Amino acid sequence: MHACARVAEGAEREEIWDRMCEIYPPYVDYQNNTERTIPVVVLDPA
């Protein structure tokens, strides 16, 4: 399967990030330990 990668932004990123933090709570610690915004990469089927 081929896919195109892109970085999620805005509301899409927040929605995905919140879901991922529910699934894997240590992501919250990762974000709290850095000043940068951790990117969320989405793979769209190509």
Backbone as a ProteinNet text record, in pm:
[ID]
protein_1_A
[PRIMARY]
MHACARVAEGAEREEIWDRMCEIYPPYVDYQNNTERTIPVVVLDPA
[TERTIARY]
84.4	0	89.1	54.6	127	50.4	125.4	62.5	142.3	73.2	135.7	130	243.7	250.1	231.7	162.6	146.5	137.4	168.9	161.3	23.9	-46.9	-179.1	-162.1	-256.6	-252.7	-390.2	-391.2	-517.1	-602	-731.8	-828.7	-804.7	-762.4	-735.1	-623.9	-515.5	-404.2	-449.5	-523.6	-569.2	-654.8	-744	-831.1	-749	-655.6	-572.7	-483.7	-421.1	-331.6	-407.2	-526.6	-606.2	-635.7	-671	-697.1	-572.4	-459	-334.2	-293	-318.6	-287.1	-376.5	-499	-587	-534	-485.1	-434.3	-299.5	-214.2	-78.5	-46.7	-89.1	-73.8	67.4	175.8	308.8	332.3	251.3	264.3	247.1	163.5	143.5	275.2	347.6	477.4	576.9	577.1	668.1	644.3	517	485.1	522.6	500.1	532	682.4	762.8	907.8	976	898.8	957.3	877.9	942.8	873.5	813.2	864	813.3	683.4	606.5	486.2	526.8	493.7	527.4	436.9	495.5	413.5	333.5	217.5	133.1	132.3	181.6	190.6	74.3	5.2	-108.9	-65.5	-100.3	-73.9	-205	-211.8	-328.4	-300.2	-395.8	-373.8	-344.6	-251.2	-215.6	-272.3
-118.3	0	124.9	221.7	347.8	454.1	548.1	654.6	783.4	893.2	1025.3	1075.5	1121.1	1170.7	1322	1368.7	1512.4	1538.2	1660.1	1698.3	1758.6	1703.1	1755	1888.6	1977.9	2110.2	2146	2246.2	2301.3	2200	2207.7	2122.7	1974.8	1941.8	1801.4	1747.5	1826.4	1783.4	1765.3	1861.2	1852.7	1728.5	1700.7	1583	1454.6	1441.5	1321.5	1313.2	1425.7	1427.5	1385.4	1438	1402	1252.5	1195.7	1051.9	971.7	1014.7	942.8	949.5	1062.7	1076	986.7	962.2	869.1	726.2	692.9	558.8	536.5	639.8	627.6	751.8	753.7	872.1	930.7	852.5	915.7	1025.1	1031.2	1140.7	1276.4	1282.4	1407.7	1451.1	1356.5	1387.7	1433.9	1367.9	1408.7	1554.1	1591.4	1728.6	1826.3	1788.6	1876	1897.8	1806.8	1815.9	1890.3	1950.4	2024.9	2151.7	2249.6	2373.8	2367.1	2275.1	2265.1	2185.1	2203.7	2123.9	1995.4	1883.7	1755.4	1734.9	1712	1697.2	1566.8	1573	1456.6	1432	1314.9	1282.7	1192.1	1229	1152.4	1087.5	960.2	890.3	876.3	940.4	930.8	831.7	742	646.8	721.6	666.9	729.4	647.8
0	0	0	-80	-85.4	-7.9	48.8	125.8	108.8	130.9	133.4	277.6	327.3	464.2	466.2	570.4	589.9	739.3	779.5	920.6	946.8	1044.3	1081.1	1152.4	1129.9	1192.3	1247.5	1333.6	1384.2	1458	1431.8	1501	1474	1351.6	1319	1408.7	1424.1	1507	1651.2	1702.4	1841.6	1864.9	1771.4	1785.7	1787.7	1694.3	1688.6	1812.2	1849.1	1966	2091.6	2111.7	2230.1	2232.8	2116.5	2109.3	2142.8	2087.4	2111.3	2258.8	2323.4	2466.2	2551.3	2507.3	2578.1	2564.4	2445.7	2418.8	2487.5	2484	2538.7	2621.8	2749.4	2834.9	2845.6	2830.6	2837.2	2732.6	2627.4	2531	2599	2701.4	2774.9	2838.9	2897.8	2957.9	2852.4	2736.9	2628.8	2592.9	2578.1	2540.3	2650.7	2774.4	2886.7	2904.2	2850.1	2864.8	2750.6	2661.4	2550.9	2526.2	2465.7	2431.2	2291.3	2210.3	2073	2070.4	1966.7	1946.8	1875.1	1933.8	1873.1	1751.9	1634.6	1515.4	1515.7	1454.2	1433	1283	1243	1100.6	1063.3	956.1	905	774.7	757.4	631.7	556.1	439.8	353.4	242.2	212.3	103	-27.7	-102.2	-230.3	-345.6
[MASK]
++++++++++++++++++++++++++++++++++++++++++++++

